[in-house]
Amino acid sequence: MDNPFPNHQKKQSSCFIIKLKKEMQVQNLPLVGCIILGKACLNRMKKLSNGLENQQNKRMQMRSITWELLIGMVQAYLNQMKKLSNGSENQPN
């Protein structure tokens, strides 16, 4: 049986694609923030390499915690992107 409203489906799918692109742009913001924080963290660790050993160790532990948080955020972001891409692949054409 032919679809009586073929243009309606096309409009719906294009609206879905536009919405998906907007969601992906919004979700890129946390990743950009993570990258910036990561670069700042690396720069700070390089500067600390000239300090006293005890001070370095304390600060490195703090940086390690920061890295763990950043890695967790990036993993959550990647999982969300996988879910979104799987959802768009499962949508009927």
N, CA, C and O atoms as CSV, one atom per row, in Angstrom:
chain,resi,resn,atom,element,x,y,z
A,1,MET,N,N,0.837,-1.170,0.000
A,1,MET,CA,C,0.000,0.000,0.000
A,1,MET,C,C,0.888,1.241,0.000
A,1,MET,O,O,1.797,1.357,0.823
A,2,ASP,N,N,0.632,2.153,-0.905
A,2,ASP,CA,C,1.430,3.373,-1.009
A,2,ASP,C,C,1.098,4.331,0.128
A,2,ASP,O,O,-0.026,4.383,0.628
A,3,ASN,N,N,2.116,5.079,0.514
A,3,ASN,CA,C,1.938,6.067,1.568
A,3,ASN,C,C,1.204,7.272,0.983
A,3,ASN,O,O,1.666,7.836,-0.009
A,4,PRO,N,N,0.071,7.684,1.568
A,4,PRO,CA,C,-0.665,8.823,1.021
A,4,PRO,C,C,0.033,10.157,1.297
A,4,PRO,O,O,-0.299,11.161,0.666
A,5,PHE,N,N,0.989,10.186,2.224
A,5,PHE,CA,C,1.676,11.425,2.569
A,5,PHE,C,C,3.198,11.260,2.493
A,5,PHE,O,O,3.867,11.328,3.524
A,6,PRO,N,N,3.753,11.046,1.309
A,6,PRO,CA,C,5.203,10.815,1.221
A,6,PRO,C,C,6.025,12.032,1.643
A,6,PRO,O,O,7.102,11.883,2.220
A,7,ASN,N,N,5.522,13.239,1.357
A,7,ASN,CA,C,6.267,14.444,1.730
A,7,ASN,C,C,6.307,14.627,3.238
A,7,ASN,O,O,7.267,15.178,3.777
A,8,HIS,N,N,5.271,14.169,3.912
A,8,HIS,CA,C,5.209,14.297,5.372
A,8,HIS,C,C,6.353,13.519,6.019
A,8,HIS,O,O,6.986,14.008,6.955
A,9,GLN,N,N,6.619,12.313,5.524
A,9,GLN,CA,C,7.712,11.511,6.080
A,9,GLN,C,C,9.064,12.174,5.827
A,9,GLN,O,O,9.939,12.156,6.694
A,10,LYS,N,N,9.235,12.753,4.651
A,10,LYS,CA,C,10.492,13.423,4.334
A,10,LYS,C,C,10.716,14.603,5.271
A,10,LYS,O,O,11.830,14.825,5.745
A,11,LYS,N,N,9.639,15.370,5.540
A,11,LYS,CA,C,9.757,16.512,6.444
A,11,LYS,C,C,10.107,16.048,7.851
A,11,LYS,O,O,10.933,16.659,8.530
A,12,GLN,N,N,9.469,14.959,8.284
A,12,GLN,CA,C,9.748,14.445,9.619
A,12,GLN,C,C,11.204,13.999,9.738
A,12,GLN,O,O,11.867,14.300,10.730
A,13,SER,N,N,11.705,13.280,8.727
A,13,SER,CA,C,13.083,12.791,8.814
A,13,SER,C,C,14.076,13.945,8.745
A,13,SER,O,O,15.097,13.912,9.432
A,14,SER,N,N,13.801,14.970,7.931
A,14,SER,CA,C,14.726,16.103,7.873
A,14,SER,C,C,14.689,16.891,9.179
A,14,SER,O,O,15.721,17.402,9.613
A,15,CYS,N,N,13.528,17.000,9.809
A,15,CYS,CA,C,13.438,17.662,11.116
A,15,CYS,C,C,14.222,16.875,12.158
A,15,CYS,O,O,14.888,17.457,13.014
A,16,PHE,N,N,14.139,15.556,12.082
A,16,PHE,CA,C,14.877,14.719,13.030
A,16,PHE,C,C,16.375,14.916,12.853
A,16,PHE,O,O,17.109,15.007,13.837
A,17,ILE,N,N,16.832,14.981,11.609
A,17,ILE,CA,C,18.259,15.165,11.333
A,17,ILE,C,C,18.726,16.522,11.853
A,17,ILE,O,O,19.800,16.619,12.446
A,18,ILE,N,N,17.933,17.564,11.637
A,18,ILE,CA,C,18.290,18.897,12.129
A,18,ILE,C,C,18.374,18.884,13.652
A,18,ILE,O,O,19.308,19.439,14.231
A,19,LYS,N,N,17.401,18.254,14.293
A,19,LYS,CA,C,17.395,18.172,15.758
A,19,LYS,C,C,18.616,17.397,16.252
A,19,LYS,O,O,19.245,17.794,17.233
A,20,LEU,N,N,18.952,16.303,15.583
A,20,LEU,CA,C,20.107,15.491,15.974
A,20,LEU,C,C,21.396,16.299,15.856
A,20,LEU,O,O,22.261,16.217,16.728
A,21,LYS,N,N,21.532,17.081,14.780
A,21,LYS,CA,C,22.727,17.903,14.601
A,21,LYS,C,C,22.844,18.941,15.711
A,21,LYS,O,O,23.938,19.184,16.223
A,22,LYS,N,N,21.712,19.559,16.090
A,22,LYS,CA,C,21.739,20.544,17.172
A,22,LYS,C,C,22.149,19.891,18.480
A,22,LYS,O,O,22.940,20.458,19.234
A,23,GLU,N,N,21.618,18.703,18.760
A,23,GLU,CA,C,21.973,17.994,19.990
A,23,GLU,C,C,23.461,17.654,20.010
A,23,GLU,O,O,24.110,17.745,21.052
A,24,MET,N,N,23.994,17.263,18.862
A,24,MET,CA,C,25.413,16.905,18.800
A,24,MET,C,C,26.281,18.136,19.036
A,24,MET,O,O,27.324,18.043,19.683
A,25,GLN,N,N,25.855,19.305,18.510
A,25,GLN,CA,C,26.620,20.527,18.727
A,25,GLN,C,C,26.620,20.902,20.201
A,25,GLN,O,O,27.650,21.294,20.749
A,26,VAL,N,N,25.454,20.780,20.845
A,26,VAL,CA,C,25.357,21.096,22.268
A,26,VAL,C,C,26.223,20.141,23.069
A,26,VAL,O,O,26.861,20.549,24.040
A,27,GLN,N,N,26.254,18.880,22.677
A,27,GLN,CA,C,27.026,17.906,23.426
A,27,GLN,C,C,28.515,18.014,23.136
A,27,GLN,O,O,29.321,17.451,23.877
A,28,ASN,N,N,28.898,18.715,22.090
A,28,ASN,CA,C,30.324,18.929,21.824
A,28,ASN,C,C,30.926,19.925,22.804
A,28,ASN,O,O,32.134,19.902,23.043
A,29,LEU,N,N,30.099,20.802,23.378
A,29,LEU,CA,C,30.612,21.809,24.299
A,29,LEU,C,C,31.326,21.194,25.500
A,29,LEU,O,O,32.419,21.649,25.839
A,30,PRO,N,N,30.760,20.178,26.162
A,30,PRO,CA,C,31.505,19.586,27.282
A,30,PRO,C,C,32.833,18.971,26.843
A,30,PRO,O,O,33.821,19.033,27.575
A,31,LEU,N,N,32.856,18.388,25.666
A,31,LEU,CA,C,34.100,17.789,25.182
A,31,LEU,C,C,35.155,18.864,24.949
A,31,LEU,O,O,36.323,18.672,25.286
A,32,VAL,N,N,34.752,19.986,24.378
A,32,VAL,CA,C,35.685,21.094,24.164
A,32,VAL,C,C,36.215,21.578,25.511
A,32,VAL,O,O,37.405,21.855,25.656
A,33,GLY,N,N,35.321,21.676,26.492
A,33,GLY,CA,C,35.746,22.076,27.834
A,33,GLY,C,C,36.744,21.101,28.423
A,33,GLY,O,O,37.727,21.508,29.042
A,34,CYS,N,N,36.494,19.811,28.232
A,34,CYS,CA,C,37.417,18.784,28.734
A,34,CYS,C,C,38.783,18.910,28.073
A,34,CYS,O,O,39.813,18.790,28.737
A,35,ILE,N,N,38.792,19.148,26.780
A,35,ILE,CA,C,40.057,19.275,26.055
A,35,ILE,C,C,40.843,20.482,26.570
A,35,ILE,O,O,42.055,20.400,26.770
A,36,ILE,N,N,40.154,21.594,26.783
A,36,ILE,CA,C,40.822,22.795,27.283
A,36,ILE,C,C,41.389,22.545,28.675
A,36,ILE,O,O,42.530,22.907,28.961
A,37,LEU,N,N,40.584,21.920,29.544
A,37,LEU,CA,C,41.072,21.608,30.891
A,37,LEU,C,C,42.248,20.641,30.842
A,37,LEU,O,O,43.197,20.770,31.615
A,38,GLY,N,N,42.182,19.682,29.941
A,38,GLY,CA,C,43.274,18.723,29.805
A,38,GLY,C,C,44.567,19.389,29.378
A,38,GLY,O,O,45.636,19.076,29.903
A,39,LYS,N,N,44.474,20.312,28.423
A,39,LYS,CA,C,45.669,21.034,27.976
A,39,LYS,C,C,46.239,21.881,29.107
A,39,LYS,O,O,47.453,21.934,29.302
A,40,ALA,N,N,45.358,22.543,29.850
A,40,ALA,CA,C,45.820,23.358,30.972
A,40,ALA,C,C,46.501,22.480,32.020
A,40,ALA,O,O,47.519,22.857,32.601
A,41,CYS,N,N,45.925,21.313,32.247
A,41,CYS,CA,C,46.497,20.376,33.219
A,41,CYS,C,C,47.894,19.927,32.779
A,41,CYS,O,O,48.818,19.883,33.592
A,42,LEU,N,N,48.045,19.601,31.517
A,42,LEU,CA,C,49.359,19.190,31.003
A,42,LEU,C,C,50.385,20.314,31.126
A,42,LEU,O,O,51.523,20.084,31.534
A,43,ASN,N,N,49.978,21.518,30.776
A,43,ASN,CA,C,50.899,22.651,30.887
A,43,ASN,C,C,51.325,22.865,32.333
A,43,ASN,O,O,52.491,23.144,32.612
A,44,ARG,N,N,50.384,22.734,33.235
A,44,ARG,CA,C,50.692,22.917,34.658
A,44,ARG,C,C,51.660,21.836,35.149
A,44,ARG,O,O,52.588,22.125,35.904
A,45,MET,N,N,51.438,20.600,34.720
A,45,MET,CA,C,52.329,19.516,35.142
A,45,MET,C,C,53.743,19.733,34.611
A,45,MET,O,O,54.711,19.414,35.300
A,46,LYS,N,N,53.877,20.266,33.411
A,46,LYS,CA,C,55.206,20.555,32.864
A,46,LYS,C,C,55.918,21.604,33.715
A,46,LYS,O,O,57.115,21.493,33.981
A,47,LYS,N,N,55.169,22.626,34.141
A,47,LYS,CA,C,55.764,23.668,34.971
A,47,LYS,C,C,56.169,23.126,36.338
A,47,LYS,O,O,57.164,23.564,36.914
A,48,LEU,N,N,55.403,22.183,36.848
A,48,LEU,CA,C,55.693,21.623,38.167
A,48,LEU,C,C,56.932,20.738,38.176
A,48,LEU,O,O,57.459,20.430,39.245
A,49,SER,N,N,57.397,20.331,37.031
A,49,SER,CA,C,58.535,19.408,36.990
A,49,SER,C,C,59.805,20.013,37.578
A,49,SER,O,O,60.750,19.283,37.875
A,50,ASN,N,N,59.846,21.325,37.749
A,50,ASN,CA,C,61.027,21.975,38.332
A,50,ASN,C,C,60.896,22.178,39.841
A,50,ASN,O,O,61.844,22.658,40.462
A,51,GLY,N,N,59.766,21.835,40.456
A,51,GLY,CA,C,59.534,22.075,41.885
A,51,GLY,C,C,60.119,20.995,42.766
A,51,GLY,O,O,60.774,20.067,42.291
A,52,LEU,N,N,59.868,21.132,44.078
A,52,LEU,CA,C,60.320,20.125,45.039
A,52,LEU,C,C,59.545,18.832,44.844
A,52,LEU,O,O,58.404,18.843,44.383
A,53,GLU,N,N,60.178,17.711,45.202
A,53,GLU,CA,C,59.570,16.405,44.942
A,53,GLU,C,C,58.265,16.214,45.708
A,53,GLU,O,O,57.291,15.716,45.144
A,54,ASN,N,N,58.227,16.597,46.972
A,54,ASN,CA,C,57.002,16.427,47.757
A,54,ASN,C,C,55.859,17.265,47.202
A,54,ASN,O,O,54.726,16.797,47.094
A,55,GLN,N,N,56.166,18.492,46.858
A,55,GLN,CA,C,55.138,19.354,46.281
A,55,GLN,C,C,54.641,18.774,44.960
A,55,GLN,O,O,53.446,18.790,44.664
A,56,GLN,N,N,55.571,18.269,44.186
A,56,GLN,CA,C,55.194,17.669,42.908
A,56,GLN,C,C,54.244,16.504,43.127
A,56,GLN,O,O,53.223,16.392,42.449
A,57,ASN,N,N,54.578,15.642,44.069
A,57,ASN,CA,C,53.753,14.466,44.301
A,57,ASN,C,C,52.331,14.845,44.690
A,57,ASN,O,O,51.372,14.261,44.186
A,58,LYS,N,N,52.189,15.817,45.581
A,58,LYS,CA,C,50.850,16.244,46.001
A,58,LYS,C,C,50.070,16.805,44.818
A,58,LYS,O,O,48.902,16.477,44.613
A,59,ARG,N,N,50.724,17.638,44.060
A,59,ARG,CA,C,50.046,18.260,42.922
A,59,ARG,C,C,49.748,17.240,41.825
A,59,ARG,O,O,48.715,17.317,41.160
A,60,MET,N,N,50.646,16.302,41.646
A,60,MET,CA,C,50.412,15.265,40.638
A,60,MET,C,C,49.211,14.404,41.017
A,60,MET,O,O,48.442,13.984,40.153
A,61,GLN,N,N,49.056,14.145,42.320
A,61,GLN,CA,C,47.895,13.377,42.758
A,61,GLN,C,C,46.616,14.136,42.432
A,61,GLN,O,O,45.635,13.544,41.983
A,62,MET,N,N,46.627,15.442,42.659
A,62,MET,CA,C,45.456,16.253,42.333
A,62,MET,C,C,45.202,16.243,40.825
A,62,MET,O,O,44.057,16.156,40.382
A,63,ARG,N,N,46.263,16.331,40.057
A,63,ARG,CA,C,46.114,16.307,38.600
A,63,ARG,C,C,45.586,14.952,38.142
A,63,ARG,O,O,44.801,14.863,37.198
A,64,SER,N,N,46.028,13.902,38.823
A,64,SER,CA,C,45.561,12.560,38.482
A,64,SER,C,C,44.056,12.451,38.693
A,64,SER,O,O,43.349,11.855,37.880
A,65,ILE,N,N,43.574,13.025,39.777
A,65,ILE,CA,C,42.129,13.028,40.035
A,65,ILE,C,C,41.414,13.810,38.942
A,65,ILE,O,O,40.362,13.393,38.457
A,66,THR,N,N,41.990,14.946,38.556
A,66,THR,CA,C,41.397,15.751,37.484
A,66,THR,C,C,41.320,14.945,36.196
A,66,THR,O,O,40.300,14.967,35.507
A,67,TRP,N,N,42.396,14.231,35.868
A,67,TRP,CA,C,42.413,13.413,34.656
A,67,TRP,C,C,41.343,12.335,34.715
A,67,TRP,O,O,40.666,12.075,33.721
A,68,GLU,N,N,41.185,11.704,35.881
A,68,GLU,CA,C,40.169,10.659,36.017
A,68,GLU,C,C,38.778,11.226,35.771
A,68,GLU,O,O,37.950,10.591,35.117
A,69,LEU,N,N,38.520,12.422,36.295
A,69,LEU,CA,C,37.225,13.066,36.060
A,69,LEU,C,C,37.033,13.389,34.580
A,69,LEU,O,O,35.961,13.162,34.020
A,70,LEU,N,N,38.081,13.919,33.957
A,70,LEU,CA,C,37.988,14.255,32.534
A,70,LEU,C,C,37.749,13.007,31.683
A,70,LEU,O,O,36.940,13.022,30.755
A,71,ILE,N,N,38.454,11.940,32.006
A,71,ILE,CA,C,38.286,10.696,31.248
A,71,ILE,C,C,36.862,10.184,31.399
A,71,ILE,O,O,36.259,9.719,30.431
A,72,GLY,N,N,36.320,10.269,32.618
A,72,GLY,CA,C,34.936,9.847,32.842
A,72,GLY,C,C,33.957,10.670,32.024
A,72,GLY,O,O,33.005,10.130,31.461
A,73,MET,N,N,34.190,11.988,31.956
A,73,MET,CA,C,33.309,12.853,31.176
A,73,MET,C,C,33.391,12.513,29.689
A,73,MET,O,O,32.370,12.469,29.003
A,74,VAL,N,N,34.587,12.278,29.200
A,74,VAL,CA,C,34.760,11.943,27.780
A,74,VAL,C,C,34.101,10.603,27.466
A,74,VAL,O,O,33.468,10.455,26.420
A,75,GLN,N,N,34.244,9.625,28.364
A,75,GLN,CA,C,33.603,8.328,28.136
A,75,GLN,C,C,32.087,8.474,28.106
A,75,GLN,O,O,31.424,7.865,27.267
A,76,ALA,N,N,31.533,9.272,29.009
A,76,ALA,CA,C,30.087,9.499,29.019
A,76,ALA,C,C,29.648,10.177,27.723
A,76,ALA,O,O,28.613,9.830,27.155
A,77,TYR,N,N,30.438,11.142,27.259
A,77,TYR,CA,C,30.134,11.830,26.009
A,77,TYR,C,C,30.138,10.853,24.830
A,77,TYR,O,O,29.229,10.871,24.000
A,78,LEU,N,N,31.158,10.009,24.762
A,78,LEU,CA,C,31.248,9.052,23.655
A,78,LEU,C,C,30.091,8.055,23.692
A,78,LEU,O,O,29.545,7.703,22.647
A,79,ASN,N,N,29.716,7.602,24.881
A,79,ASN,CA,C,28.574,6.694,24.997
A,79,ASN,C,C,27.299,7.366,24.513
A,79,ASN,O,O,26.489,6.744,23.825
A,80,GLN,N,N,27.117,8.640,24.871
A,80,GLN,CA,C,25.926,9.371,24.433
A,80,GLN,C,C,25.921,9.515,22.914
A,80,GLN,O,O,24.874,9.370,22.282
A,81,MET,N,N,27.075,9.797,22.327
A,81,MET,CA,C,27.150,9.945,20.873
A,81,MET,C,C,26.829,8.619,20.187
A,81,MET,O,O,26.173,8.606,19.146
A,82,LYS,N,N,27.286,7.498,20.763
A,82,LYS,CA,C,26.963,6.188,20.200
A,82,LYS,C,C,25.463,5.950,20.240
A,82,LYS,O,O,24.881,5.462,19.271
A,83,LYS,N,N,24.831,6.296,21.368
A,83,LYS,CA,C,23.388,6.115,21.497
A,83,LYS,C,C,22.646,6.954,20.466
A,83,LYS,O,O,21.695,6.487,19.838
A,84,LEU,N,N,23.089,8.205,20.295
A,84,LEU,CA,C,22.436,9.075,19.318
A,84,LEU,C,C,22.611,8.543,17.900
A,84,LEU,O,O,21.666,8.555,17.111
A,85,SER,N,N,23.811,8.078,17.573
A,85,SER,CA,C,24.034,7.581,16.215
A,85,SER,C,C,23.263,6.285,15.986
A,85,SER,O,O,22.751,6.058,14.890
A,86,ASN,N,N,23.175,5.434,17.005
A,86,ASN,CA,C,22.385,4.216,16.860
A,86,ASN,C,C,20.916,4.549,16.687
A,86,ASN,O,O,20.220,3.881,15.921
A,87,GLY,N,N,20.433,5.557,17.374
A,87,GLY,CA,C,19.041,5.965,17.242
A,87,GLY,C,C,18.739,6.484,15.853
A,87,GLY,O,O,17.667,6.217,15.310
A,88,SER,N,N,19.683,7.234,15.262
A,88,SER,CA,C,19.445,7.765,13.920
A,88,SER,C,C,19.522,6.657,12.879
A,88,SER,O,O,18.856,6.735,11.847
A,89,GLU,N,N,20.328,5.622,13.134
A,89,GLU,CA,C,20.410,4.508,12.192
A,89,GLU,C,C,19.153,3.646,12.257
A,89,GLU,O,O,18.764,3.030,11.265
A,90,ASN,N,N,18.525,3.605,13.419
A,90,ASN,CA,C,17.339,2.774,13.588
A,90,ASN,C,C,16.067,3.465,13.110
A,90,ASN,O,O,15.021,2.820,13.032
A,91,GLN,N,N,16.123,4.748,12.789
A,91,GLN,CA,C,14.947,5.472,12.327
A,91,GLN,C,C,14.566,4.996,10.926
A,91,GLN,O,O,15.441,4.790,10.085
A,92,PRO,N,N,13.260,4.818,10.668
A,92,PRO,CA,C,12.842,4.422,9.311
A,92,PRO,C,C,13.045,5.570,8.339
A,92,PRO,O,O,12.900,6.736,8.706
A,93,ASN,N,N,13.379,5.241,7.104
A,93,ASN,CA,C,13.607,6.270,6.074
A,93,ASN,C,C,12.316,6.758,5.512
A,93,ASN,O,O,12.311,7.623,4.636
